[in-house]
Amino acid sequence: MNRFTSIRIGDTAELTHVITERDVEKFVELTGDDNKIHVDSDYAGKTSFKNRVVHGMLGASFISTVIGTKLPGDGALWFAQNLEFLMPVRIGDEITIRAEVTKKTERDNILELKTDIVNQHKQIVTTGTAKVKVIEQEAASKPEAQPKREKVALVIGATGGMGKAIALQLAKDGFDVAVHYSANEKAARKIQESITAMGRKSKIFKADITNEQQITSLVESVVRGFDTISVLVNCASAKIPNIKFASLDWKDMLVHWDITIKGAFLIAKALLPVFELQHYGKIIHITTQYTESTPPPELAAYITAKSALNGFTKALAVEFAPKGITVNMISPGMTETGLIGDVPEKARLVAAARAPMRRLANPEDIAAVASFLASDKADYITGETIRVNGGQVML
């Protein structure tokens, strides 16, 4: 397509066509205009024209061809035309259709064209003026060149079953990994060694996630050690004992509230300013399918805290999405980790039987989803819950 700016006053285009009997027949078929002066030689012979006259608009239709294919070409919107038919056109005439730019209106991308049709005798048979708007093709938006993102993941609770699997999976995905632990330094160092053996950088960090000062220090230390943080995976969880409500004390509720909500809150407060400065970051929280399905009894403290985490995640997702930050959740079913060590074998078998896939989740199932959410492939996903439960909950 000729770009509007490249078209100049005085530019011309033309085409030539010999009018045939078949042209007239097709025009009649298309328009239904079977006026005898155009189609009946006997009738036309008894008029002042003495012979059939080709439809004036048949010739004029080639003006559309010149405008649409030559000047200005693709993108032309022909919206006005005046015509004056000066001489008849006959079958067998060779007509030349010419267009010349006489005016440009830059503001609206409009051209005015002088349009003439001449026959083989150089006689002007039709003349007029056309107005055409040049519709520019929208340029394909080119994404701004993004600086290479440093792949650094901070895994909170990395020494737990899910946390370890996630830390190792992210290392396989090319992330350097900050391994957080609260008490089990030995396990943290083993994870660090495994990640280092993969050729990725890893450091261990101890912190109580319910302590604001320690969390602030944790984030500062990770940024100093790795220059940035691009992904946070929060796997922290308190132990999950079954407690009947009659025996439940508020302090039991607070244990889960502090780990699940206060911890997530303090981490977000310390980390989100880092993400805002780099206009990018991902937060992944681990929730539970029990917030969306009928839960087992005696888990009020755990389920209440996780339900609050779901709301907190969505609130952050809405507020920080315009800043390039995503916040999502992974919702596992019962998973083969140390947290279910006290769950009776019968209860595990029942849970597995309820899953259409007939098994419990394993930590690697959760790690695979964390891998996806941490990747660029999930950049347009936020405020979402990805359920990893073998089909036990389907929404």
Contacts in CASP RR format, 6 or more apart in sequence:
PFRMAT RR
TARGET T0000
AUTHOR 0000-0000-0000
METHOD contacts of the structure
MODEL  1
MNRFTSIRIGDTAELTHVITERDVEKFVELTGDDNKIHVDSDYAGKTSFK
NRVVHGMLGASFISTVIGTKLPGDGALWFAQNLEFLMPVRIGDEITIRAE
VTKKTERDNILELKTDIVNQHKQIVTTGTAKVKVIEQEAASKPEAQPKRE
KVALVIGATGGMGKAIALQLAKDGFDVAVHYSANEKAARKIQESITAMGR
KSKIFKADITNEQQITSLVESVVRGFDTISVLVNCASAKIPNIKFASLDW
KDMLVHWDITIKGAFLIAKALLPVFELQHYGKIIHITTQYTESTPPPELA
AYITAKSALNGFTKALAVEFAPKGITVNMISPGMTETGLIGDVPEKARLV
AAARAPMRRLANPEDIAAVASFLASDKADYITGETIRVNGGQVML
1 72 0 8 1.000
1 73 0 8 1.000
1 74 0 8 1.000
1 75 0 8 1.000
1 136 0 8 1.000
1 137 0 8 1.000
2 71 0 8 1.000
2 72 0 8 1.000
2 73 0 8 1.000
2 134 0 8 1.000
3 136 0 8 1.000
4 72 0 8 1.000
4 104 0 8 1.000
4 106 0 8 1.000
4 109 0 8 1.000
4 111 0 8 1.000
4 134 0 8 1.000
4 136 0 8 1.000
7 71 0 8 1.000
7 72 0 8 1.000
7 101 0 8 1.000
7 104 0 8 1.000
7 111 0 8 1.000
7 134 0 8 1.000
8 101 0 8 1.000
9 101 0 8 1.000
9 102 0 8 1.000
9 103 0 8 1.000
9 104 0 8 1.000
10 100 0 8 1.000
10 101 0 8 1.000
10 102 0 8 1.000
11 71 0 8 1.000
11 100 0 8 1.000
11 101 0 8 1.000
12 71 0 8 1.000
12 98 0 8 1.000
12 99 0 8 1.000
12 100 0 8 1.000
12 101 0 8 1.000
13 66 0 8 1.000
13 70 0 8 1.000
13 71 0 8 1.000
13 98 0 8 1.000
13 99 0 8 1.000
14 66 0 8 1.000
14 70 0 8 1.000
14 96 0 8 1.000
14 97 0 8 1.000
14 98 0 8 1.000
14 99 0 8 1.000
15 62 0 8 1.000
15 65 0 8 1.000
15 66 0 8 1.000
15 70 0 8 1.000
15 96 0 8 1.000
15 97 0 8 1.000
16 94 0 8 1.000
16 95 0 8 1.000
16 96 0 8 1.000
16 97 0 8 1.000
17 62 0 8 1.000
17 94 0 8 1.000
17 95 0 8 1.000
17 97 0 8 1.000
18 92 0 8 1.000
18 93 0 8 1.000
18 94 0 8 1.000
18 95 0 8 1.000
19 54 0 8 1.000
19 58 0 8 1.000
19 59 0 8 1.000
19 89 0 8 1.000
19 90 0 8 1.000
19 91 0 8 1.000
19 92 0 8 1.000
19 93 0 8 1.000
19 94 0 8 1.000
19 95 0 8 1.000
20 91 0 8 1.000
20 92 0 8 1.000
21 91 0 8 1.000
23 54 0 8 1.000
23 58 0 8 1.000
23 91 0 8 1.000
24 38 0 8 1.000
24 39 0 8 1.000
24 52 0 8 1.000
24 54 0 8 1.000
24 55 0 8 1.000
24 58 0 8 1.000
24 91 0 8 1.000
27 33 0 8 1.000
27 55 0 8 1.000
27 57 0 8 1.000
27 58 0 8 1.000
28 34 0 8 1.000
28 38 0 8 1.000
28 39 0 8 1.000
31 55 0 8 1.000
31 57 0 8 1.000
33 55 0 8 1.000
35 55 0 8 1.000
36 43 0 8 1.000
36 44 0 8 1.000
37 43 0 8 1.000
37 44 0 8 1.000
37 47 0 8 1.000
37 49 0 8 1.000
37 52 0 8 1.000
37 53 0 8 1.000
38 44 0 8 1.000
38 52 0 8 1.000
38 53 0 8 1.000
38 54 0 8 1.000
38 55 0 8 1.000
39 52 0 8 1.000
40 52 0 8 1.000
41 51 0 8 1.000
41 52 0 8 1.000
44 50 0 8 1.000
44 51 0 8 1.000
44 52 0 8 1.000
44 53 0 8 1.000
45 51 0 8 1.000
49 88 0 8 1.000
51 90 0 8 1.000
52 90 0 8 1.000
52 91 0 8 1.000
53 88 0 8 1.000
53 89 0 8 1.000
53 90 0 8 1.000
54 88 0 8 1.000
54 89 0 8 1.000
54 90 0 8 1.000
54 91 0 8 1.000
54 93 0 8 1.000
56 85 0 8 1.000
56 89 0 8 1.000
56 126 0 8 1.000
58 89 0 8 1.000
59 89 0 8 1.000
59 95 0 8 1.000
59 97 0 8 1.000
59 117 0 8 1.000
59 126 0 8 1.000
60 81 0 8 1.000
60 83 0 8 1.000
60 117 0 8 1.000
60 126 0 8 1.000
62 95 0 8 1.000
62 97 0 8 1.000
62 117 0 8 1.000
63 81 0 8 1.000
63 97 0 8 1.000
63 99 0 8 1.000
63 115 0 8 1.000
63 117 0 8 1.000
63 130 0 8 1.000
64 78 0 8 1.000
65 97 0 8 1.000
66 97 0 8 1.000
66 98 0 8 1.000
66 99 0 8 1.000
66 115 0 8 1.000
67 73 0 8 1.000
67 76 0 8 1.000
67 78 0 8 1.000
67 99 0 8 1.000
67 113 0 8 1.000
67 130 0 8 1.000
67 132 0 8 1.000
68 74 0 8 1.000
68 75 0 8 1.000
68 76 0 8 1.000
68 78 0 8 1.000
70 99 0 8 1.000
71 99 0 8 1.000
71 101 0 8 1.000
71 113 0 8 1.000
72 111 0 8 1.000
72 132 0 8 1.000
72 134 0 8 1.000
74 137 0 8 1.000
75 134 0 8 1.000
75 135 0 8 1.000
75 136 0 8 1.000
75 137 0 8 1.000
76 132 0 8 1.000
76 133 0 8 1.000
76 134 0 8 1.000
76 135 0 8 1.000
77 132 0 8 1.000
77 133 0 8 1.000
77 134 0 8 1.000
77 135 0 8 1.000
78 130 0 8 1.000
78 131 0 8 1.000
78 132 0 8 1.000
79 131 0 8 1.000
79 132 0 8 1.000
79 133 0 8 1.000
80 130 0 8 1.000
80 131 0 8 1.000
81 115 0 8 1.000
81 128 0 8 1.000
81 129 0 8 1.000
81 130 0 8 1.000
81 131 0 8 1.000
82 128 0 8 1.000
82 129 0 8 1.000
83 126 0 8 1.000
83 127 0 8 1.000
83 128 0 8 1.000
84 126 0 8 1.000
84 127 0 8 1.000
84 128 0 8 1.000
85 125 0 8 1.000
85 126 0 8 1.000
86 123 0 8 1.000
86 124 0 8 1.000
86 125 0 8 1.000
86 126 0 8 1.000
86 127 0 8 1.000
87 119 0 8 1.000
87 123 0 8 1.000
87 124 0 8 1.000
87 125 0 8 1.000
88 125 0 8 1.000
89 95 0 8 1.000
89 117 0 8 1.000
89 119 0 8 1.000
89 125 0 8 1.000
89 126 0 8 1.000
93 119 0 8 1.000
93 120 0 8 1.000
94 119 0 8 1.000
94 120 0 8 1.000
95 117 0 8 1.000
95 118 0 8 1.000
95 119 0 8 1.000
95 120 0 8 1.000
95 125 0 8 1.000
96 117 0 8 1.000
96 118 0 8 1.000
96 119 0 8 1.000
97 115 0 8 1.000
97 116 0 8 1.000
97 117 0 8 1.000
98 115 0 8 1.000
98 116 0 8 1.000
98 117 0 8 1.000
98 118 0 8 1.000
99 113 0 8 1.000
99 114 0 8 1.000
99 115 0 8 1.000
99 130 0 8 1.000
100 113 0 8 1.000
100 114 0 8 1.000
101 111 0 8 1.000
101 112 0 8 1.000
101 113 0 8 1.000
102 112 0 8 1.000
102 113 0 8 1.000
102 114 0 8 1.000
102 129 0 8 1.000
103 111 0 8 1.000
103 112 0 8 1.000
104 110 0 8 1.000
104 111 0 8 1.000
104 112 0 8 1.000
105 111 0 8 1.000
108 133 0 8 1.000
109 133 0 8 1.000
109 134 0 8 1.000
109 135 0 8 1.000
109 136 0 8 1.000
110 131 0 8 1.000
110 132 0 8 1.000
110 133 0 8 1.000
110 134 0 8 1.000
111 131 0 8 1.000
111 132 0 8 1.000
111 133 0 8 1.000
111 134 0 8 1.000
112 129 0 8 1.000
112 130 0 8 1.000
112 131 0 8 1.000
112 132 0 8 1.000
113 129 0 8 1.000
113 130 0 8 1.000
113 131 0 8 1.000
113 132 0 8 1.000
114 127 0 8 1.000
114 128 0 8 1.000
114 129 0 8 1.000
115 126 0 8 1.000
115 127 0 8 1.000
115 128 0 8 1.000
115 129 0 8 1.000
115 130 0 8 1.000
116 124 0 8 1.000
116 126 0 8 1.000
116 127 0 8 1.000
116 128 0 8 1.000
117 124 0 8 1.000
117 125 0 8 1.000
117 126 0 8 1.000
117 127 0 8 1.000
118 124 0 8 1.000
118 125 0 8 1.000
119 125 0 8 1.000
149 230 0 8 1.000
149 280 0 8 1.000
149 376 0 8 1.000
150 176 0 8 1.000
150 226 0 8 1.000
150 227 0 8 1.000
150 228 0 8 1.000
150 230 0 8 1.000
151 173 0 8 1.000
151 174 0 8 1.000
151 175 0 8 1.000
151 176 0 8 1.000
151 230 0 8 1.000
151 231 0 8 1.000
152 175 0 8 1.000
152 176 0 8 1.000
152 177 0 8 1.000
152 178 0 8 1.000
152 222 0 8 1.000
152 226 0 8 1.000
152 227 0 8 1.000
152 228 0 8 1.000
152 229 0 8 1.000
152 230 0 8 1.000
152 231 0 8 1.000
153 167 0 8 1.000
153 170 0 8 1.000
153 175 0 8 1.000
153 176 0 8 1.000
153 177 0 8 1.000
153 178 0 8 1.000
153 229 0 8 1.000
153 230 0 8 1.000
153 231 0 8 1.000
153 232 0 8 1.000
153 233 0 8 1.000
153 374 0 8 1.000
154 177 0 8 1.000
154 178 0 8 1.000
154 180 0 8 1.000
154 219 0 8 1.000
154 222 0 8 1.000
154 229 0 8 1.000
154 231 0 8 1.000
154 232 0 8 1.000
154 233 0 8 1.000
154 271 0 8 1.000
155 163 0 8 1.000
155 166 0 8 1.000
155 167 0 8 1.000
155 170 0 8 1.000
155 177 0 8 1.000
155 178 0 8 1.000
155 179 0 8 1.000
155 180 0 8 1.000
155 233 0 8 1.000
155 235 0 8 1.000
156 180 0 8 1.000
156 209 0 8 1.000
156 232 0 8 1.000
156 233 0 8 1.000
156 234 0 8 1.000
156 235 0 8 1.000
156 236 0 8 1.000
156 267 0 8 1.000
157 163 0 8 1.000
157 180 0 8 1.000
157 181 0 8 1.000
157 182 0 8 1.000
157 234 0 8 1.000
157 235 0 8 1.000
157 236 0 8 1.000
158 164 0 8 1.000
158 166 0 8 1.000
158 167 0 8 1.000
158 177 0 8 1.000
158 179 0 8 1.000
158 180 0 8 1.000
158 181 0 8 1.000
158 188 0 8 1.000
158 191 0 8 1.000
158 235 0 8 1.000
159 179 0 8 1.000
159 181 0 8 1.000
159 184 0 8 1.000
159 187 0 8 1.000
159 188 0 8 1.000
159 191 0 8 1.000
160 187 0 8 1.000
160 235 0 8 1.000
160 337 0 8 1.000
160 338 0 8 1.000
161 235 0 8 1.000
161 337 0 8 1.000
161 338 0 8 1.000
161 339 0 8 1.000
161 363 0 8 1.000
162 235 0 8 1.000
162 286 0 8 1.000
162 332 0 8 1.000
162 335 0 8 1.000
162 337 0 8 1.000
162 363 0 8 1.000
162 366 0 8 1.000
162 367 0 8 1.000
163 233 0 8 1.000
163 235 0 8 1.000
163 363 0 8 1.000
163 367 0 8 1.000
164 187 0 8 1.000
164 191 0 8 1.000
164 363 0 8 1.000
165 362 0 8 1.000
165 363 0 8 1.000
165 364 0 8 1.000
165 366 0 8 1.000
165 367 0 8 1.000
166 233 0 8 1.000
166 235 0 8 1.000
166 363 0 8 1.000
166 366 0 8 1.000
166 367 0 8 1.000
166 370 0 8 1.000
166 371 0 8 1.000
167 177 0 8 1.000
167 179 0 8 1.000
167 191 0 8 1.000
167 195 0 8 1.000
168 191 0 8 1.000
168 194 0 8 1.000
168 195 0 8 1.000
168 367 0 8 1.000
169 364 0 8 1.000
169 367 0 8 1.000
169 368 0 8 1.000
169 370 0 8 1.000
169 371 0 8 1.000
170 177 0 8 1.000
170 231 0 8 1.000
170 233 0 8 1.000
170 367 0 8 1.000
170 370 0 8 1.000
170 371 0 8 1.000
170 374 0 8 1.000
171 177 0 8 1.000
171 194 0 8 1.000
171 195 0 8 1.000
171 198 0 8 1.000
171 200 0 8 1.000
171 202 0 8 1.000
172 198 0 8 1.000
172 371 0 8 1.000
173 371 0 8 1.000
173 374 0 8 1.000
173 375 0 8 1.000
174 200 0 8 1.000
175 200 0 8 1.000
175 230 0 8 1.000
175 231 0 8 1.000
175 374 0 8 1.000
176 200 0 8 1.000
176 201 0 8 1.000
176 202 0 8 1.000
176 226 0 8 1.000
177 195 0 8 1.000
177 200 0 8 1.000
177 201 0 8 1.000
177 202 0 8 1.000
178 202 0 8 1.000
178 203 0 8 1.000
178 204 0 8 1.000
178 205 0 8 1.000
178 222 0 8 1.000
178 226 0 8 1.000
178 229 0 8 1.000
179 188 0 8 1.000
179 191 0 8 1.000
179 192 0 8 1.000
179 195 0 8 1.000
179 202 0 8 1.000
179 203 0 8 1.000
179 204 0 8 1.000
179 205 0 8 1.000
180 188 0 8 1.000
180 204 0 8 1.000
180 205 0 8 1.000
180 206 0 8 1.000
180 207 0 8 1.000
180 209 0 8 1.000
180 218 0 8 1.000
181 187 0 8 1.000
181 188 0 8 1.000
181 204 0 8 1.000
181 205 0 8 1.000
181 206 0 8 1.000
182 206 0 8 1.000
182 207 0 8 1.000
182 208 0 8 1.000
182 209 0 8 1.000
182 236 0 8 1.000
185 204 0 8 1.000
185 206 0 8 1.000
188 204 0 8 1.000
188 206 0 8 1.000
189 204 0 8 1.000
191 202 0 8 1.000
191 204 0 8 1.000
192 202 0 8 1.000
192 203 0 8 1.000
192 204 0 8 1.000
195 201 0 8 1.000
195 202 0 8 1.000
196 202 0 8 1.000
201 226 0 8 1.000
203 222 0 8 1.000
203 225 0 8 1.000
203 226 0 8 1.000
205 218 0 8 1.000
205 221 0 8 1.000
205 222 0 8 1.000
207 214 0 8 1.000
207 215 0 8 1.000
207 217 0 8 1.000
207 218 0 8 1.000
208 214 0 8 1.000
209 215 0 8 1.000
209 236 0 8 1.000
209 259 0 8 1.000
209 262 0 8 1.000
209 263 0 8 1.000
209 266 0 8 1.000
209 267 0 8 1.000
210 258 0 8 1.000
210 259 0 8 1.000
210 262 0 8 1.000
210 263 0 8 1.000
210 266 0 8 1.000
211 266 0 8 1.000
212 266 0 8 1.000
212 269 0 8 1.000
215 263 0 8 1.000
215 266 0 8 1.000
215 267 0 8 1.000
215 269 0 8 1.000
215 270 0 8 1.000
216 270 0 8 1.000
218 270 0 8 1.000
219 229 0 8 1.000
219 267 0 8 1.000
219 270 0 8 1.000
219 271 0 8 1.000
219 274 0 8 1.000
220 270 0 8 1.000
222 229 0 8 1.000
223 229 0 8 1.000
223 274 0 8 1.000
228 274 0 8 1.000
228 278 0 8 1.000
229 271 0 8 1.000
229 274 0 8 1.000
229 275 0 8 1.000
229 281 0 8 1.000
230 278 0 8 1.000
230 280 0 8 1.000
230 281 0 8 1.000
230 282 0 8 1.000
231 281 0 8 1.000
231 282 0 8 1.000
231 283 0 8 1.000
231 284 0 8 1.000
231 374 0 8 1.000
232 267 0 8 1.000
232 271 0 8 1.000
232 281 0 8 1.000
232 282 0 8 1.000
232 283 0 8 1.000
232 284 0 8 1.000
233 284 0 8 1.000
233 286 0 8 1.000
233 370 0 8 1.000
233 374 0 8 1.000
234 264 0 8 1.000
234 267 0 8 1.000
234 283 0 8 1.000
234 284 0 8 1.000
234 285 0 8 1.000
234 286 0 8 1.000
235 286 0 8 1.000
236 259 0 8 1.000
236 260 0 8 1.000
236 263 0 8 1.000
237 259 0 8 1.000
237 260 0 8 1.000
237 286 0 8 1.000
237 339 0 8 1.000
238 255 0 8 1.000
238 256 0 8 1.000
238 259 0 8 1.000
238 260 0 8 1.000
238 302 0 8 1.000
239 339 0 8 1.000
240 299 0 8 1.000
240 302 0 8 1.000
240 339 0 8 1.000
240 340 0 8 1.000
241 342 0 8 1.000
242 296 0 8 1.000
242 297 0 8 1.000
242 298 0 8 1.000
242 299 0 8 1.000
243 252 0 8 1.000
243 298 0 8 1.000
243 300 0 8 1.000
243 301 0 8 1.000
244 297 0 8 1.000
244 298 0 8 1.000
245 298 0 8 1.000
245 300 0 8 1.000
248 300 0 8 1.000
248 301 0 8 1.000
252 301 0 8 1.000
253 300 0 8 1.000
253 301 0 8 1.000
253 304 0 8 1.000
253 305 0 8 1.000
255 301 0 8 1.000
256 301 0 8 1.000
256 302 0 8 1.000
256 304 0 8 1.000
256 305 0 8 1.000
256 306 0 8 1.000
257 301 0 8 1.000
257 304 0 8 1.000
257 305 0 8 1.000
257 308 0 8 1.000
259 305 0 8 1.000
260 305 0 8 1.000
260 306 0 8 1.000
260 308 0 8 1.000
260 309 0 8 1.000
261 305 0 8 1.000
261 308 0 8 1.000
261 309 0 8 1.000
261 312 0 8 1.000
264 285 0 8 1.000
264 309 0 8 1.000
264 312 0 8 1.000
265 312 0 8 1.000
268 283 0 8 1.000
268 316 0 8 1.000
271 283 0 8 1.000
272 316 0 8 1.000
272 320 0 8 1.000
272 325 0 8 1.000
275 281 0 8 1.000
275 320 0 8 1.000
275 323 0 8 1.000
275 324 0 8 1.000
275 325 0 8 1.000
276 320 0 8 1.000
276 323 0 8 1.000
276 325 0 8 1.000
279 323 0 8 1.000
279 324 0 8 1.000
280 324 0 8 1.000
280 325 0 8 1.000
281 324 0 8 1.000
281 325 0 8 1.000
281 326 0 8 1.000
282 325 0 8 1.000
282 326 0 8 1.000
282 327 0 8 1.000
282 328 0 8 1.000
282 373 0 8 1.000
282 374 0 8 1.000
282 378 0 8 1.000
283 313 0 8 1.000
283 316 0 8 1.000
283 325 0 8 1.000
283 326 0 8 1.000
283 327 0 8 1.000
283 328 0 8 1.000
284 328 0 8 1.000
284 329 0 8 1.000
284 330 0 8 1.000
284 370 0 8 1.000
284 373 0 8 1.000
284 374 0 8 1.000
285 309 0 8 1.000
285 313 0 8 1.000
285 327 0 8 1.000
285 328 0 8 1.000
285 329 0 8 1.000
285 330 0 8 1.000
286 329 0 8 1.000
286 330 0 8 1.000
286 332 0 8 1.000
286 366 0 8 1.000
287 306 0 8 1.000
287 309 0 8 1.000
287 310 0 8 1.000
287 313 0 8 1.000
287 329 0 8 1.000
287 330 0 8 1.000
287 331 0 8 1.000
287 385 0 8 1.000
288 302 0 8 1.000
288 303 0 8 1.000
288 306 0 8 1.000
288 331 0 8 1.000
288 332 0 8 1.000
288 333 0 8 1.000
289 331 0 8 1.000
289 332 0 8 1.000
289 333 0 8 1.000
289 387 0 8 1.000
289 389 0 8 1.000
289 392 0 8 1.000
289 393 0 8 1.000
290 296 0 8 1.000
290 299 0 8 1.000
290 302 0 8 1.000
290 303 0 8 1.000
290 306 0 8 1.000
291 303 0 8 1.000
291 306 0 8 1.000
291 307 0 8 1.000
291 310 0 8 1.000
291 331 0 8 1.000
292 331 0 8 1.000
292 385 0 8 1.000
292 387 0 8 1.000
292 393 0 8 1.000
292 395 0 8 1.000
293 392 0 8 1.000
293 393 0 8 1.000
295 303 0 8 1.000
296 347 0 8 1.000
309 329 0 8 1.000
310 329 0 8 1.000
310 385 0 8 1.000
313 327 0 8 1.000
313 328 0 8 1.000
313 329 0 8 1.000
313 383 0 8 1.000
314 327 0 8 1.000
314 383 0 8 1.000
316 327 0 8 1.000
317 326 0 8 1.000
317 327 0 8 1.000
317 328 0 8 1.000
317 382 0 8 1.000
317 383 0 8 1.000
318 383 0 8 1.000
320 326 0 8 1.000
320 327 0 8 1.000
321 382 0 8 1.000
325 382 0 8 1.000
326 373 0 8 1.000
326 378 0 8 1.000
326 379 0 8 1.000
326 381 0 8 1.000
326 382 0 8 1.000
326 383 0 8 1.000
327 382 0 8 1.000
327 383 0 8 1.000
328 373 0 8 1.000
328 378 0 8 1.000
328 381 0 8 1.000
328 382 0 8 1.000
328 383 0 8 1.000
328 384 0 8 1.000
328 385 0 8 1.000
328 386 0 8 1.000
329 383 0 8 1.000
329 384 0 8 1.000
329 385 0 8 1.000
329 386 0 8 1.000
330 366 0 8 1.000
330 369 0 8 1.000
330 370 0 8 1.000
330 373 0 8 1.000
330 385 0 8 1.000
330 386 0 8 1.000
330 388 0 8 1.000
331 385 0 8 1.000
331 386 0 8 1.000
331 387 0 8 1.000
331 388 0 8 1.000
331 389 0 8 1.000
331 393 0 8 1.000
332 361 0 8 1.000
332 365 0 8 1.000
332 366 0 8 1.000
332 388 0 8 1.000
332 389 0 8 1.000
333 351 0 8 1.000
333 360 0 8 1.000
333 361 0 8 1.000
333 387 0 8 1.000
333 388 0 8 1.000
333 389 0 8 1.000
333 390 0 8 1.000
333 392 0 8 1.000
333 393 0 8 1.000
334 340 0 8 1.000
334 343 0 8 1.000
334 348 0 8 1.000
334 351 0 8 1.000
334 352 0 8 1.000
334 360 0 8 1.000
334 361 0 8 1.000
335 360 0 8 1.000
335 361 0 8 1.000
335 362 0 8 1.000
335 363 0 8 1.000
335 365 0 8 1.000
335 366 0 8 1.000
336 360 0 8 1.000
336 361 0 8 1.000
336 362 0 8 1.000
336 363 0 8 1.000
337 363 0 8 1.000
340 348 0 8 1.000
348 360 0 8 1.000
351 360 0 8 1.000
352 358 0 8 1.000
352 359 0 8 1.000
352 360 0 8 1.000
354 392 0 8 1.000
355 389 0 8 1.000
355 390 0 8 1.000
355 391 0 8 1.000
355 392 0 8 1.000
356 390 0 8 1.000
356 391 0 8 1.000
356 392 0 8 1.000
357 390 0 8 1.000
357 391 0 8 1.000
359 390 0 8 1.000
361 388 0 8 1.000
361 389 0 8 1.000
361 390 0 8 1.000
365 388 0 8 1.000
366 388 0 8 1.000
369 386 0 8 1.000
369 388 0 8 1.000
372 378 0 8 1.000
372 386 0 8 1.000
373 381 0 8 1.000
373 386 0 8 1.000
387 393 0 8 1.000
387 394 0 8 1.000
387 395 0 8 1.000
END
